[in-house]
Amino acid sequence: MKITYDKESDALYIRLLEGDFECQVMRVTEDVALDLAAGDKVVGIEVLGASRLFEKPESPAIDLKDLKARIVSA
């Protein structure tokens, strides 16, 4: 996993899978989008307005044990 932050656009990107993938973007909310590869594999997560969500977006601490997610079939 690799996390990058673009201060100019206030965007945080969480890269979950390494390699080259042809992706489709699925907008989750106005500020969150998923990059999906074949088989609906989540390759990355983009968060716009990251400074509103993270105290220090340039070095965010993400605790996955508290991450809540709900998978909804299409």
PDB file of N, H, CA, C and O in Angstrom:
ATOM      1  N   MET A   1       0.850  -1.173   0.000  1.00  0.00           N
ATOM      2  CA  MET A   1       0.000   0.000   0.000  1.00  0.00           C
ATOM      3  C   MET A   1       0.894   1.234   0.000  1.00  0.00           C
ATOM      4  O   MET A   1       1.876   1.302   0.740  1.00  0.00           O
ATOM      5  N   LYS A   2       0.544   2.206  -0.837  1.00  0.00           N
ATOM      6  H   LYS A   2      -0.253   2.150  -1.438  1.00  0.00           H
ATOM      7  CA  LYS A   2       1.291   3.452  -0.909  1.00  0.00           C
ATOM      8  C   LYS A   2       0.295   4.607  -0.840  1.00  0.00           C
ATOM      9  O   LYS A   2      -0.729   4.600  -1.523  1.00  0.00           O
ATOM     10  N   ILE A   3       0.610   5.597  -0.008  1.00  0.00           N
ATOM     11  H   ILE A   3       1.442   5.603   0.547  1.00  0.00           H
ATOM     12  CA  ILE A   3      -0.266   6.754   0.157  1.00  0.00           C
ATOM     13  C   ILE A   3       0.474   7.994  -0.319  1.00  0.00           C
ATOM     14  O   ILE A   3       1.600   8.258   0.101  1.00  0.00           O
ATOM     15  N   THR A   4      -0.176   8.759  -1.209  1.00  0.00           N
ATOM     16  H   THR A   4      -1.091   8.545  -1.550  1.00  0.00           H
ATOM     17  CA  THR A   4       0.410  10.013  -1.676  1.00  0.00           C
ATOM     18  C   THR A   4      -0.590  11.141  -1.458  1.00  0.00           C
ATOM     19  O   THR A   4      -1.804  10.934  -1.479  1.00  0.00           O
ATOM     20  N   TYR A   5      -0.053  12.335  -1.249  1.00  0.00           N
ATOM     21  H   TYR A   5       0.932  12.503  -1.232  1.00  0.00           H
ATOM     22  CA  TYR A   5      -0.895  13.512  -1.025  1.00  0.00           C
ATOM     23  C   TYR A   5      -0.423  14.637  -1.926  1.00  0.00           C
ATOM     24  O   TYR A   5       0.765  14.957  -1.963  1.00  0.00           O
ATOM     25  N   ASP A   6      -1.356  15.235  -2.652  1.00  0.00           N
ATOM     26  H   ASP A   6      -2.321  14.975  -2.622  1.00  0.00           H
ATOM     27  CA  ASP A   6      -1.075  16.385  -3.503  1.00  0.00           C
ATOM     28  C   ASP A   6      -1.637  17.616  -2.799  1.00  0.00           C
ATOM     29  O   ASP A   6      -2.847  17.836  -2.768  1.00  0.00           O
ATOM     30  N   LYS A   7      -0.733  18.408  -2.237  1.00  0.00           N
ATOM     31  H   LYS A   7       0.251  18.229  -2.262  1.00  0.00           H
ATOM     32  CA  LYS A   7      -1.151  19.572  -1.450  1.00  0.00           C
ATOM     33  C   LYS A   7      -1.890  20.598  -2.306  1.00  0.00           C
ATOM     34  O   LYS A   7      -2.855  21.211  -1.848  1.00  0.00           O
ATOM     35  N   GLU A   8      -1.440  20.788  -3.548  1.00  0.00           N
ATOM     36  H   GLU A   8      -0.656  20.291  -3.920  1.00  0.00           H
ATOM     37  CA  GLU A   8      -2.051  21.786  -4.427  1.00  0.00           C
ATOM     38  C   GLU A   8      -3.532  21.493  -4.689  1.00  0.00           C
ATOM     39  O   GLU A   8      -4.360  22.404  -4.674  1.00  0.00           O
ATOM     40  N   SER A   9      -3.857  20.231  -4.925  1.00  0.00           N
ATOM     41  H   SER A   9      -3.184  19.491  -4.936  1.00  0.00           H
ATOM     42  CA  SER A   9      -5.256  19.866  -5.191  1.00  0.00           C
ATOM     43  C   SER A   9      -5.961  19.326  -3.950  1.00  0.00           C
ATOM     44  O   SER A   9      -7.150  19.012  -4.002  1.00  0.00           O
ATOM     45  N   ASP A  10      -5.232  19.214  -2.826  1.00  0.00           N
ATOM     46  H   ASP A  10      -4.266  19.469  -2.784  1.00  0.00           H
ATOM     47  CA  ASP A  10      -5.769  18.681  -1.564  1.00  0.00           C
ATOM     48  C   ASP A  10      -6.399  17.303  -1.788  1.00  0.00           C
ATOM     49  O   ASP A  10      -7.497  17.013  -1.312  1.00  0.00           O
ATOM     50  N   ALA A  11      -5.662  16.463  -2.530  1.00  0.00           N
ATOM     51  H   ALA A  11      -4.770  16.698  -2.916  1.00  0.00           H
ATOM     52  CA  ALA A  11      -6.148  15.117  -2.859  1.00  0.00           C
ATOM     53  C   ALA A  11      -5.206  14.061  -2.291  1.00  0.00           C
ATOM     54  O   ALA A  11      -3.986  14.160  -2.420  1.00  0.00           O
ATOM     55  N   LEU A  12      -5.789  13.060  -1.668  1.00  0.00           N
ATOM     56  H   LEU A  12      -6.780  12.979  -1.563  1.00  0.00           H
ATOM     57  CA  LEU A  12      -5.050  11.936  -1.102  1.00  0.00           C
ATOM     58  C   LEU A  12      -5.343  10.715  -1.963  1.00  0.00           C
ATOM     59  O   LEU A  12      -6.493  10.476  -2.330  1.00  0.00           O
ATOM     60  N   TYR A  13      -4.308   9.940  -2.288  1.00  0.00           N
ATOM     61  H   TYR A  13      -3.374  10.135  -1.990  1.00  0.00           H
ATOM     62  CA  TYR A  13      -4.517   8.726  -3.072  1.00  0.00           C
ATOM     63  C   TYR A  13      -3.900   7.552  -2.341  1.00  0.00           C
ATOM     64  O   TYR A  13      -2.728   7.586  -1.965  1.00  0.00           O
ATOM     65  N   ILE A  14      -4.690   6.521  -2.144  1.00  0.00           N
ATOM     66  H   ILE A  14      -5.642   6.493  -2.450  1.00  0.00           H
ATOM     67  CA  ILE A  14      -4.235   5.301  -1.490  1.00  0.00           C
ATOM     68  C   ILE A  14      -4.148   4.221  -2.559  1.00  0.00           C
ATOM     69  O   ILE A  14      -5.167   3.760  -3.074  1.00  0.00           O
ATOM     70  N   ARG A  15      -2.933   3.823  -2.886  1.00  0.00           N
ATOM     71  H   ARG A  15      -2.105   4.197  -2.468  1.00  0.00           H
ATOM     72  CA  ARG A  15      -2.703   2.783  -3.898  1.00  0.00           C
ATOM     73  C   ARG A  15      -2.634   1.443  -3.175  1.00  0.00           C
ATOM     74  O   ARG A  15      -1.728   1.211  -2.375  1.00  0.00           O
ATOM     75  N   LEU A  16      -3.589   0.567  -3.456  1.00  0.00           N
ATOM     76  H   LEU A  16      -4.325   0.756  -4.106  1.00  0.00           H
ATOM     77  CA  LEU A  16      -3.677  -0.714  -2.763  1.00  0.00           C
ATOM     78  C   LEU A  16      -2.946  -1.842  -3.478  1.00  0.00           C
ATOM     79  O   LEU A  16      -2.401  -2.736  -2.831  1.00  0.00           O
ATOM     80  N   LEU A  17      -2.929  -1.807  -4.817  1.00  0.00           N
ATOM     81  H   LEU A  17      -3.371  -1.081  -5.343  1.00  0.00           H
ATOM     82  CA  LEU A  17      -2.291  -2.862  -5.604  1.00  0.00           C
ATOM     83  C   LEU A  17      -1.213  -2.269  -6.495  1.00  0.00           C
ATOM     84  O   LEU A  17      -1.425  -1.235  -7.128  1.00  0.00           O
ATOM     85  N   GLU A  18      -0.061  -2.917  -6.545  1.00  0.00           N
ATOM     86  H   GLU A  18       0.112  -3.757  -6.030  1.00  0.00           H
ATOM     87  CA  GLU A  18       1.030  -2.479  -7.417  1.00  0.00           C
ATOM     88  C   GLU A  18       0.839  -3.079  -8.807  1.00  0.00           C
ATOM     89  O   GLU A  18       0.218  -4.131  -8.962  1.00  0.00           O
ATOM     90  N   GLY A  19       1.373  -2.408  -9.796  1.00  0.00           N
ATOM     91  H   GLY A  19       1.877  -1.554  -9.670  1.00  0.00           H
ATOM     92  CA  GLY A  19       1.299  -2.900 -11.161  1.00  0.00           C
ATOM     93  C   GLY A  19       0.481  -1.981 -12.042  1.00  0.00           C
ATOM     94  O   GLY A  19      -0.057  -0.972 -11.588  1.00  0.00           O
ATOM     95  N   ASP A  20       0.395  -2.345 -13.305  1.00  0.00           N
ATOM     96  H   ASP A  20       0.832  -3.165 -13.675  1.00  0.00           H
ATOM     97  CA  ASP A  20      -0.374  -1.574 -14.278  1.00  0.00           C
ATOM     98  C   ASP A  20      -1.733  -2.226 -14.466  1.00  0.00           C
ATOM     99  O   ASP A  20      -1.832  -3.422 -14.738  1.00  0.00           O
ATOM    100  N   PHE A  21      -2.768  -1.430 -14.319  1.00  0.00           N
ATOM    101  H   PHE A  21      -2.688  -0.458 -14.098  1.00  0.00           H
ATOM    102  CA  PHE A  21      -4.134  -1.923 -14.456  1.00  0.00           C
ATOM    103  C   PHE A  21      -4.930  -0.967 -15.325  1.00  0.00           C
ATOM    104  O   PHE A  21      -4.729   0.246 -15.278  1.00  0.00           O
ATOM    105  N   GLU A  22      -5.823  -1.519 -16.107  1.00  0.00           N
ATOM    106  H   GLU A  22      -5.985  -2.505 -16.145  1.00  0.00           H
ATOM    107  CA  GLU A  22      -6.799  -0.707 -16.810  1.00  0.00           C
ATOM    108  C   GLU A  22      -7.972  -0.568 -15.851  1.00  0.00           C
ATOM    109  O   GLU A  22      -8.609  -1.559 -15.493  1.00  0.00           O
ATOM    110  N   CYS A  23      -8.257   0.657 -15.438  1.00  0.00           N
ATOM    111  H   CYS A  23      -7.740   1.462 -15.729  1.00  0.00           H
ATOM    112  CA  CYS A  23      -9.252   0.864 -14.377  1.00  0.00           C
ATOM    113  C   CYS A  23     -10.447   1.679 -14.844  1.00  0.00           C
ATOM    114  O   CYS A  23     -10.365   2.484 -15.771  1.00  0.00           O
ATOM    115  N   GLN A  24     -11.544   1.438 -14.169  1.00  0.00           N
ATOM    116  H   GLN A  24     -11.610   0.783 -13.416  1.00  0.00           H
ATOM    117  CA  GLN A  24     -12.726   2.277 -14.283  1.00  0.00           C
ATOM    118  C   GLN A  24     -12.879   2.982 -12.948  1.00  0.00           C
ATOM    119  O   GLN A  24     -12.532   2.430 -11.904  1.00  0.00           O
ATOM    120  N   VAL A  25     -13.398   4.201 -12.980  1.00  0.00           N
ATOM    121  H   VAL A  25     -13.680   4.649 -13.828  1.00  0.00           H
ATOM    122  CA  VAL A  25     -13.585   4.972 -11.754  1.00  0.00           C
ATOM    123  C   VAL A  25     -15.026   4.837 -11.297  1.00  0.00           C
ATOM    124  O   VAL A  25     -15.961   5.039 -12.072  1.00  0.00           O
ATOM    125  N   MET A  26     -15.192   4.495 -10.031  1.00  0.00           N
ATOM    126  H   MET A  26     -14.433   4.331  -9.401  1.00  0.00           H
ATOM    127  CA  MET A  26     -16.526   4.426  -9.430  1.00  0.00           C
ATOM    128  C   MET A  26     -16.597   5.496  -8.343  1.00  0.00           C
ATOM    129  O   MET A  26     -15.892   5.415  -7.337  1.00  0.00           O
ATOM    130  N   ARG A  27     -17.437   6.480  -8.546  1.00  0.00           N
ATOM    131  H   ARG A  27     -18.010   6.545  -9.363  1.00  0.00           H
ATOM    132  CA  ARG A  27     -17.608   7.560  -7.586  1.00  0.00           C
ATOM    133  C   ARG A  27     -18.444   7.036  -6.426  1.00  0.00           C
ATOM    134  O   ARG A  27     -19.567   6.576  -6.631  1.00  0.00           O
ATOM    135  N   VAL A  28     -17.908   7.100  -5.209  1.00  0.00           N
ATOM    136  H   VAL A  28     -16.995   7.474  -5.042  1.00  0.00           H
ATOM    137  CA  VAL A  28     -18.600   6.618  -4.012  1.00  0.00           C
ATOM    138  C   VAL A  28     -19.377   7.759  -3.374  1.00  0.00           C
ATOM    139  O   VAL A  28     -20.546   7.607  -3.020  1.00  0.00           O
ATOM    140  N   THR A  29     -18.719   8.899  -3.231  1.00  0.00           N
ATOM    141  H   THR A  29     -17.769   9.023  -3.518  1.00  0.00           H
ATOM    142  CA  THR A  29     -19.353  10.130  -2.756  1.00  0.00           C
ATOM    143  C   THR A  29     -18.806  11.252  -3.621  1.00  0.00           C
ATOM    144  O   THR A  29     -18.036  11.006  -4.549  1.00  0.00           O
ATOM    145  N   GLU A  30     -19.195  12.466  -3.326  1.00  0.00           N
ATOM    146  H   GLU A  30     -19.821  12.666  -2.572  1.00  0.00           H
ATOM    147  CA  GLU A  30     -18.686  13.617  -4.067  1.00  0.00           C
ATOM    148  C   GLU A  30     -17.164  13.718  -3.942  1.00  0.00           C
ATOM    149  O   GLU A  30     -16.493  14.184  -4.862  1.00  0.00           O
ATOM    150  N   ASP A  31     -16.625  13.280  -2.805  1.00  0.00           N
ATOM    151  H   ASP A  31     -17.171  12.901  -2.057  1.00  0.00           H
ATOM    152  CA  ASP A  31     -15.197  13.433  -2.528  1.00  0.00           C
ATOM    153  C   ASP A  31     -14.386  12.143  -2.570  1.00  0.00           C
ATOM    154  O   ASP A  31     -13.166  12.190  -2.414  1.00  0.00           O
ATOM    155  N   VAL A  32     -15.016  11.007  -2.773  1.00  0.00           N
ATOM    156  H   VAL A  32     -16.008  10.968  -2.900  1.00  0.00           H
ATOM    157  CA  VAL A  32     -14.303   9.723  -2.742  1.00  0.00           C
ATOM    158  C   VAL A  32     -14.605   8.923  -4.009  1.00  0.00           C
ATOM    159  O   VAL A  32     -15.757   8.781  -4.421  1.00  0.00           O
ATOM    160  N   ALA A  33     -13.526   8.404  -4.614  1.00  0.00           N
ATOM    161  H   ALA A  33     -12.590   8.520  -4.279  1.00  0.00           H
ATOM    162  CA  ALA A  33     -13.676   7.571  -5.812  1.00  0.00           C
ATOM    163  C   ALA A  33     -12.778   6.345  -5.692  1.00  0.00           C
ATOM    164  O   ALA A  33     -11.701   6.400  -5.097  1.00  0.00           O
ATOM    165  N   LEU A  34     -13.239   5.245  -6.265  1.00  0.00           N
ATOM    166  H   LEU A  34     -14.114   5.201  -6.748  1.00  0.00           H
ATOM    167  CA  LEU A  34     -12.462   4.007  -6.294  1.00  0.00           C
ATOM    168  C   LEU A  34     -11.986   3.752  -7.713  1.00  0.00           C
ATOM    169  O   LEU A  34     -12.734   3.956  -8.669  1.00  0.00           O
ATOM    170  N   ASP A  35     -10.752   3.310  -7.852  1.00  0.00           N
ATOM    171  H   ASP A  35     -10.144   3.145  -7.075  1.00  0.00           H
ATOM    172  CA  ASP A  35     -10.239   2.836  -9.133  1.00  0.00           C
ATOM    173  C   ASP A  35     -10.395   1.324  -9.126  1.00  0.00           C
ATOM    174  O   ASP A  35      -9.790   0.634  -8.305  1.00  0.00           O
ATOM    175  N   LEU A  36     -11.216   0.806 -10.051  1.00  0.00           N
ATOM    176  H   LEU A  36     -11.708   1.366 -10.717  1.00  0.00           H
ATOM    177  CA  LEU A  36     -11.517  -0.622 -10.100  1.00  0.00           C
ATOM    178  C   LEU A  36     -10.915  -1.264 -11.341  1.00  0.00           C
ATOM    179  O   LEU A  36     -11.074  -0.766 -12.455  1.00  0.00           O
ATOM    180  N   ALA A  37     -10.221  -2.380 -11.130  1.00  0.00           N
ATOM    181  H   ALA A  37     -10.092  -2.785 -10.225  1.00  0.00           H
ATOM    182  CA  ALA A  37      -9.668  -3.173 -12.230  1.00  0.00           C
ATOM    183  C   ALA A  37     -10.642  -4.309 -12.536  1.00  0.00           C
ATOM    184  O   ALA A  37     -11.694  -4.419 -11.906  1.00  0.00           O
ATOM    185  N   ALA A  38     -10.290  -5.147 -13.499  1.00  0.00           N
ATOM    186  H   ALA A  38      -9.435  -5.058 -14.011  1.00  0.00           H
ATOM    187  CA  ALA A  38     -11.123  -6.294 -13.864  1.00  0.00           C
ATOM    188  C   ALA A  38     -11.460  -7.114 -12.627  1.00  0.00           C
ATOM    189  O   ALA A  38     -10.632  -7.280 -11.732  1.00  0.00           O
ATOM    190  N   GLY A  39     -12.673  -7.617 -12.589  1.00  0.00           N
ATOM    191  H   GLY A  39     -13.346  -7.481 -13.316  1.00  0.00           H
ATOM    192  CA  GLY A  39     -13.120  -8.407 -11.443  1.00  0.00           C
ATOM    193  C   GLY A  39     -13.460  -7.549 -10.240  1.00  0.00           C
ATOM    194  O   GLY A  39     -13.567  -8.050  -9.120  1.00  0.00           O
ATOM    195  N   ASP A  40     -13.633  -6.242 -10.475  1.00  0.00           N
ATOM    196  H   ASP A  40     -13.546  -5.835 -11.385  1.00  0.00           H
ATOM    197  CA  ASP A  40     -13.949  -5.282  -9.410  1.00  0.00           C
ATOM    198  C   ASP A  40     -12.904  -5.240  -8.303  1.00  0.00           C
ATOM    199  O   ASP A  40     -13.236  -4.990  -7.145  1.00  0.00           O
ATOM    200  N   LYS A  41     -11.646  -5.482  -8.651  1.00  0.00           N
ATOM    201  H   LYS A  41     -11.376  -5.684  -9.593  1.00  0.00           H
ATOM    202  CA  LYS A  41     -10.553  -5.349  -7.681  1.00  0.00           C
ATOM    203  C   LYS A  41     -10.304  -3.865  -7.444  1.00  0.00           C
ATOM    204  O   LYS A  41     -10.145  -3.101  -8.396  1.00  0.00           O
ATOM    205  N   VAL A  42     -10.270  -3.457  -6.192  1.00  0.00           N
ATOM    206  H   VAL A  42     -10.400  -4.077  -5.419  1.00  0.00           H
ATOM    207  CA  VAL A  42     -10.003  -2.064  -5.859  1.00  0.00           C
ATOM    208  C   VAL A  42      -8.493  -1.839  -5.919  1.00  0.00           C
ATOM    209  O   VAL A  42      -7.736  -2.381  -5.114  1.00  0.00           O
ATOM    210  N   VAL A  43      -8.076  -1.035  -6.882  1.00  0.00           N
ATOM    211  H   VAL A  43      -8.690  -0.594  -7.536  1.00  0.00           H
ATOM    212  CA  VAL A  43      -6.664  -0.733  -7.084  1.00  0.00           C
ATOM    213  C   VAL A  43      -6.258   0.474  -6.239  1.00  0.00           C
ATOM    214  O   VAL A  43      -5.158   0.511  -5.686  1.00  0.00           O
ATOM    215  N   GLY A  44      -7.151   1.458  -6.143  1.00  0.00           N
ATOM    216  H   GLY A  44      -8.044   1.427  -6.591  1.00  0.00           H
ATOM    217  CA  GLY A  44      -6.823   2.666  -5.396  1.00  0.00           C
ATOM    218  C   GLY A  44      -8.055   3.421  -4.962  1.00  0.00           C
ATOM    219  O   GLY A  44      -9.159   3.201  -5.459  1.00  0.00           O
ATOM    220  N   ILE A  45      -7.833   4.323  -4.013  1.00  0.00           N
ATOM    221  H   ILE A  45      -6.935   4.501  -3.610  1.00  0.00           H
ATOM    222  CA  ILE A  45      -8.903   5.155  -3.464  1.00  0.00           C
ATOM    223  C   ILE A  45      -8.432   6.601  -3.514  1.00  0.00           C
ATOM    224  O   ILE A  45      -7.354   6.926  -3.016  1.00  0.00           O
ATOM    225  N   GLU A  46      -9.240   7.469  -4.115  1.00  0.00           N
ATOM    226  H   GLU A  46     -10.116   7.206  -4.519  1.00  0.00           H
ATOM    227  CA  GLU A  46      -8.920   8.890  -4.167  1.00  0.00           C
ATOM    228  C   GLU A  46      -9.859   9.642  -3.234  1.00  0.00           C
ATOM    229  O   GLU A  46     -11.072   9.436  -3.251  1.00  0.00           O
ATOM    230  N   VAL A  47      -9.276  10.517  -2.421  1.00  0.00           N
ATOM    231  H   VAL A  47      -8.291  10.685  -2.408  1.00  0.00           H
ATOM    232  CA  VAL A  47     -10.057  11.326  -1.486  1.00  0.00           C
ATOM    233  C   VAL A  47      -9.769  12.791  -1.785  1.00  0.00           C
ATOM    234  O   VAL A  47      -8.640  13.253  -1.616  1.00  0.00           O
ATOM    235  N   LEU A  48     -10.789  13.524  -2.229  1.00  0.00           N
ATOM    236  H   LEU A  48     -11.706  13.149  -2.367  1.00  0.00           H
ATOM    237  CA  LEU A  48     -10.659  14.957  -2.469  1.00  0.00           C
ATOM    238  C   LEU A  48     -10.987  15.705  -1.179  1.00  0.00           C
ATOM    239  O   LEU A  48     -11.777  15.223  -0.366  1.00  0.00           O
ATOM    240  N   GLY A  49     -10.393  16.863  -0.991  1.00  0.00           N
ATOM    241  H   GLY A  49      -9.752  17.254  -1.651  1.00  0.00           H
ATOM    242  CA  GLY A  49     -10.618  17.618   0.239  1.00  0.00           C
ATOM    243  C   GLY A  49     -10.048  16.895   1.446  1.00  0.00           C
ATOM    244  O   GLY A  49     -10.643  16.903   2.524  1.00  0.00           O
ATOM    245  N   ALA A  50      -8.897  16.272   1.262  1.00  0.00           N
ATOM    246  H   ALA A  50      -8.414  16.266   0.386  1.00  0.00           H
ATOM    247  CA  ALA A  50      -8.305  15.423   2.303  1.00  0.00           C
ATOM    248  C   ALA A  50      -7.999  16.177   3.590  1.00  0.00           C
ATOM    249  O   ALA A  50      -8.047  15.590   4.670  1.00  0.00           O
ATOM    250  N   SER A  51      -7.686  17.462   3.496  1.00  0.00           N
ATOM    251  H   SER A  51      -7.646  17.939   2.618  1.00  0.00           H
ATOM    252  CA  SER A  51      -7.339  18.220   4.705  1.00  0.00           C
ATOM    253  C   SER A  51      -8.527  18.360   5.651  1.00  0.00           C
ATOM    254  O   SER A  51      -8.345  18.639   6.836  1.00  0.00           O
ATOM    255  N   ARG A  52      -9.739  18.168   5.139  1.00  0.00           N
ATOM    256  H   ARG A  52      -9.887  17.941   4.176  1.00  0.00           H
ATOM    257  CA  ARG A  52     -10.927  18.201   6.014  1.00  0.00           C
ATOM    258  C   ARG A  52     -11.081  16.897   6.783  1.00  0.00           C
ATOM    259  O   ARG A  52     -11.720  16.868   7.834  1.00  0.00           O
ATOM    260  N   LEU A  53     -10.497  15.810   6.264  1.00  0.00           N
ATOM    261  H   LEU A  53      -9.978  15.833   5.410  1.00  0.00           H
ATOM    262  CA  LEU A  53     -10.677  14.493   6.867  1.00  0.00           C
ATOM    263  C   LEU A  53      -9.488  14.020   7.690  1.00  0.00           C
ATOM    264  O   LEU A  53      -9.643  13.220   8.612  1.00  0.00           O
ATOM    265  N   PHE A  54      -8.299  14.516   7.356  1.00  0.00           N
ATOM    266  H   PHE A  54      -8.172  15.166   6.607  1.00  0.00           H
ATOM    267  CA  PHE A  54      -7.085  14.082   8.041  1.00  0.00           C
ATOM    268  C   PHE A  54      -6.406  15.284   8.674  1.00  0.00           C
ATOM    269  O   PHE A  54      -6.319  16.352   8.069  1.00  0.00           O
ATOM    270  N   GLU A  55      -5.923  15.099   9.901  1.00  0.00           N
ATOM    271  H   GLU A  55      -5.994  14.231  10.392  1.00  0.00           H
ATOM    272  CA  GLU A  55      -5.215  16.170  10.586  1.00  0.00           C
ATOM    273  C   GLU A  55      -3.970  16.584   9.810  1.00  0.00           C
ATOM    274  O   GLU A  55      -3.701  17.774   9.639  1.00  0.00           O
ATOM    275  N   LYS A  56      -3.213  15.592   9.342  1.00  0.00           N
ATOM    276  H   LYS A  56      -3.431  14.626   9.481  1.00  0.00           H
ATOM    277  CA  LYS A  56      -2.004  15.829   8.550  1.00  0.00           C
ATOM    278  C   LYS A  56      -2.090  14.979   7.286  1.00  0.00           C
ATOM    279  O   LYS A  56      -1.539  13.879   7.251  1.00  0.00           O
ATOM    280  N   PRO A  57      -2.769  15.466   6.249  1.00  0.00           N
ATOM    281  CA  PRO A  57      -2.934  14.641   5.045  1.00  0.00           C
ATOM    282  C   PRO A  57      -1.617  14.280   4.365  1.00  0.00           C
ATOM    283  O   PRO A  57      -1.550  13.282   3.647  1.00  0.00           O
ATOM    284  N   GLU A  58      -0.567  15.077   4.580  1.00  0.00           N
ATOM    285  H   GLU A  58      -0.622  15.888   5.163  1.00  0.00           H
ATOM    286  CA  GLU A  58       0.719  14.758   3.961  1.00  0.00           C
ATOM    287  C   GLU A  58       1.372  13.540   4.600  1.00  0.00           C
ATOM    288  O   GLU A  58       2.265  12.937   4.005  1.00  0.00           O
ATOM    289  N   SER A  59       0.941  13.170   5.803  1.00  0.00           N
ATOM    290  H   SER A  59       0.215  13.659   6.286  1.00  0.00           H
ATOM    291  CA  SER A  59       1.416  11.939   6.458  1.00  0.00           C
ATOM    292  C   SER A  59       0.276  11.346   7.282  1.00  0.00           C
ATOM    293  O   SER A  59       0.340  11.314   8.511  1.00  0.00           O
ATOM    294  N   PRO A  60      -0.775  10.874   6.589  1.00  0.00           N
ATOM    295  CA  PRO A  60      -1.960  10.382   7.303  1.00  0.00           C
ATOM    296  C   PRO A  60      -1.707   9.074   8.036  1.00  0.00           C
ATOM    297  O   PRO A  60      -0.919   8.232   7.607  1.00  0.00           O
ATOM    298  N   ALA A  61      -2.390   8.937   9.136  1.00  0.00           N
ATOM    299  H   ALA A  61      -3.031   9.621   9.485  1.00  0.00           H
ATOM    300  CA  ALA A  61      -2.383   7.672   9.873  1.00  0.00           C
ATOM    301  C   ALA A  61      -3.737   7.030   9.625  1.00  0.00           C
ATOM    302  O   ALA A  61      -4.773   7.594   9.975  1.00  0.00           O
ATOM    303  N   ILE A  62      -3.726   5.869   9.030  1.00  0.00           N
ATOM    304  H   ILE A  62      -2.884   5.411   8.745  1.00  0.00           H
ATOM    305  CA  ILE A  62      -4.972   5.179   8.724  1.00  0.00           C
ATOM    306  C   ILE A  62      -5.001   3.886   9.511  1.00  0.00           C
ATOM    307  O   ILE A  62      -4.147   3.019   9.329  1.00  0.00           O
ATOM    308  N   ASP A  63      -5.980   3.761  10.380  1.00  0.00           N
ATOM    309  H   ASP A  63      -6.674   4.466  10.528  1.00  0.00           H
ATOM    310  CA  ASP A  63      -6.121   2.569  11.208  1.00  0.00           C
ATOM    311  C   ASP A  63      -7.193   1.690  10.573  1.00  0.00           C
ATOM    312  O   ASP A  63      -8.385   1.959  10.713  1.00  0.00           O
ATOM    313  N   LEU A  64      -6.772   0.649   9.881  1.00  0.00           N
ATOM    314  H   LEU A  64      -5.803   0.429   9.767  1.00  0.00           H
ATOM    315  CA  LEU A  64      -7.711  -0.193   9.143  1.00  0.00           C
ATOM    316  C   LEU A  64      -8.650  -0.983  10.038  1.00  0.00           C
ATOM    317  O   LEU A  64      -9.712  -1.408   9.582  1.00  0.00           O
ATOM    318  N   LYS A  65      -8.291  -1.193  11.298  1.00  0.00           N
ATOM    319  H   LYS A  65      -7.429  -0.848  11.669  1.00  0.00           H
ATOM    320  CA  LYS A  65      -9.179  -1.968  12.166  1.00  0.00           C
ATOM    321  C   LYS A  65     -10.478  -1.214  12.441  1.00  0.00           C
ATOM    322  O   LYS A  65     -11.497  -1.828  12.757  1.00  0.00           O
ATOM    323  N   ASP A  66     -10.447   0.117  12.322  1.00  0.00           N
ATOM    324  H   ASP A  66      -9.619   0.616  12.066  1.00  0.00           H
ATOM    325  CA  ASP A  66     -11.643   0.915  12.557  1.00  0.00           C
ATOM    326  C   ASP A  66     -12.370   1.281  11.267  1.00  0.00           C
ATOM    327  O   ASP A  66     -13.378   1.986  11.293  1.00  0.00           O
ATOM    328  N   LEU A  67     -11.856   0.799  10.146  1.00  0.00           N
ATOM    329  H   LEU A  67     -11.037   0.226  10.125  1.00  0.00           H
ATOM    330  CA  LEU A  67     -12.464   1.105   8.864  1.00  0.00           C
ATOM    331  C   LEU A  67     -13.751   0.306   8.700  1.00  0.00           C
ATOM    332  O   LEU A  67     -13.751  -0.921   8.795  1.00  0.00           O
ATOM    333  N   LYS A  68     -14.829   1.007   8.456  1.00  0.00           N
ATOM    334  H   LYS A  68     -14.829   2.004   8.379  1.00  0.00           H
ATOM    335  CA  LYS A  68     -16.115   0.346   8.263  1.00  0.00           C
ATOM    336  C   LYS A  68     -16.454   0.409   6.773  1.00  0.00           C
ATOM    337  O   LYS A  68     -16.333   1.458   6.140  1.00  0.00           O
ATOM    338  N   ALA A  69     -16.867  -0.699   6.240  1.00  0.00           N
ATOM    339  H   ALA A  69     -16.965  -1.551   6.754  1.00  0.00           H
ATOM    340  CA  ALA A  69     -17.213  -0.749   4.826  1.00  0.00           C
ATOM    341  C   ALA A  69     -18.432  -1.634   4.646  1.00  0.00           C
ATOM    342  O   ALA A  69     -18.678  -2.560   5.418  1.00  0.00           O
ATOM    343  N   ARG A  70     -19.177  -1.324   3.617  1.00  0.00           N
ATOM    344  H   ARG A  70     -18.977  -0.571   2.990  1.00  0.00           H
ATOM    345  CA  ARG A  70     -20.345  -2.127   3.293  1.00  0.00           C
ATOM    346  C   ARG A  70     -20.272  -2.433   1.813  1.00  0.00           C
ATOM    347  O   ARG A  70     -20.181  -1.524   0.989  1.00  0.00           O
ATOM    348  N   ILE A  71     -20.311  -3.691   1.478  1.00  0.00           N
ATOM    349  H   ILE A  71     -20.385  -4.430   2.148  1.00  0.00           H
ATOM    350  CA  ILE A  71     -20.257  -4.105   0.082  1.00  0.00           C
ATOM    351  C   ILE A  71     -21.682  -4.286  -0.415  1.00  0.00           C
ATOM    352  O   ILE A  71     -22.478  -5.021   0.169  1.00  0.00           O
ATOM    353  N   VAL A  72     -21.979  -3.600  -1.503  1.00  0.00           N
ATOM    354  H   VAL A  72     -21.332  -3.003  -1.977  1.00  0.00           H
ATOM    355  CA  VAL A  72     -23.316  -3.648  -2.083  1.00  0.00           C
ATOM    356  C   VAL A  72     -23.190  -4.202  -3.489  1.00  0.00           C
ATOM    357  O   VAL A  72     -22.405  -3.694  -4.290  1.00  0.00           O
ATOM    358  N   SER A  73     -23.948  -5.228  -3.794  1.00  0.00           N
ATOM    359  H   SER A  73     -24.585  -5.640  -3.144  1.00  0.00           H
ATOM    360  CA  SER A  73     -23.879  -5.790  -5.143  1.00  0.00           C
ATOM    361  C   SER A  73     -24.643  -4.900  -6.109  1.00  0.00           C
ATOM    362  O   SER A  73     -25.611  -4.235  -5.738  1.00  0.00           O
ATOM    363  N   ALA A  74     -24.190  -4.901  -7.351  1.00  0.00           N
ATOM    364  H   ALA A  74     -23.404  -5.441  -7.652  1.00  0.00           H
ATOM    365  CA  ALA A  74     -24.801  -4.047  -8.373  1.00  0.00           C
ATOM    366  C   ALA A  74     -26.100  -4.621  -8.856  1.00  0.00           C
ATOM    367  O   ALA A  74     -26.753  -4.032  -9.718  1.00  0.00           O
TER     368      ALA A  74
END
